[in-house]
């Protein structure tokens, strides 16, 4: 597999501009994260095939997975199906609430050992279920040798530390929308690593990166300082684990 990542990125950027303004805004802000994960997956895909892929939470990543791995089946799991990100090929949408599914059988959930790759991007922070429980649940859906990719904000990034020093809560308040409460809980690198420990998955990569385009100069300066000083101050966490 040798996907043209630049072309895929260009196509999705154009798609975002044809959608609602919030979609274009989201793509613009998160484009570095998509680009970084695409490169990770391209490297992994050069070494092995992913016949079955699961995207947790439909979004632009659903489409880039379908374009990167055209011979693979890309299914989705989440609370709501979003037609904007539906792959062109046939797929299954598993209507599953990750705050409930790990605790009780769900007839709509995928069976164990089903997937070669699970992509879990920017969802963990929206859940109230303990991260080790959610990661263990997703790990059970992997085949032997399967890969789980997780991205989530770094709770200890520079801006959050400065706000805390100033006596301000760095985290957003919960939203009234029952379907989107916002960020329930963000995690540090050490917390994310501990959350993976009970799953039995083997770590391939766990890093802190600056993977966000901010819309104001102050936050861009914070991000630049984080890049120039210490990785613990960066905004994003990226984890890649194998079963």
KATA-V314491 format. One record per pair of residues at least 6 apart in sequence whose ideal C-beta (glycine too) atoms are under 7 Angstrom apart, sorted by the first residue. I is the first residue (numbers start at 1). J is the second residue. Records with the same first field share a line. If there is no record, write none. Layout:
I=J, J
//
This chain:
1=45, 46, 69
3=42, 68
5=38, 39, 42
8=38, 64, 67, 68
9=35
12=27, 60, 63, 64
13=27
16=23, 24, 27
17=24
19=84
27=60
28=213
29=212, 213, 215
30=212
31=213
32=211, 212, 213
33=151, 211, 212, 236
34=60, 61, 64
36=209, 211, 238
37=121, 149, 151
38=64, 68
40=149, 240
41=68
42=68
44=147
45=68, 69
50=69, 72, 116, 117
51=72, 73, 116
52=72, 73, 114, 115, 116
53=65, 69, 72, 73, 74, 115, 116, 117
54=75, 77, 110, 115, 118, 141
55=61, 62, 65, 74, 76, 119
56=77, 78, 118, 119, 120, 123, 138
57=78, 123
58=76, 78, 81, 82, 85
59=85
60=85
61=119, 121
62=74, 76, 85, 87
63=85, 87
65=74, 119
66=74, 87, 88, 89
73=89, 91
74=87, 91
75=91, 92, 94
76=91, 93, 94
77=94, 96, 110
78=96
79=97, 179
80=179
81=93
94=108, 109, 110
95=108
96=106, 108, 109
98=127, 129, 134
99=127, 128, 129
101=109, 137
102=129, 133, 134, 137
110=141
112=140, 141
113=142, 143
114=141
115=141, 142, 143, 146
116=143, 146
117=146, 147
118=138, 141, 142, 148
119=149
120=138, 148, 149, 150
121=151
122=151, 152
124=131, 134, 150, 152
125=152, 153, 183, 184, 185, 186
126=181, 183, 184
127=134, 184
128=184
131=187, 192, 195
132=195, 198
135=195, 196, 199
136=198, 199
138=148
139=148, 199, 200, 201, 243
142=148, 243
144=243
145=242, 243
146=243
147=240, 242
148=201, 241
149=240
150=239
151=236, 237, 238
152=187, 192, 237
153=186, 235, 236
154=188, 189, 208, 234, 235, 236, 237
155=186, 187, 188
156=188, 232
157=226, 233, 234, 235
158=222, 225, 226, 233
159=170, 219, 222
160=170
163=170
164=170
171=183, 186
172=182, 183
174=181, 182
175=181, 182
189=206, 208, 237
192=237, 239
193=206
196=203, 239, 241
201=241, 242, 243
202=241, 242
203=241
204=240, 241, 242
205=238, 239, 240
206=239
207=238
208=231, 232, 234, 236, 237
209=234, 236, 238
210=223, 226, 227, 234, 235, 236
211=235, 236
212=235, 236
214=220, 223
223=235
226=233, 234
227=234
//
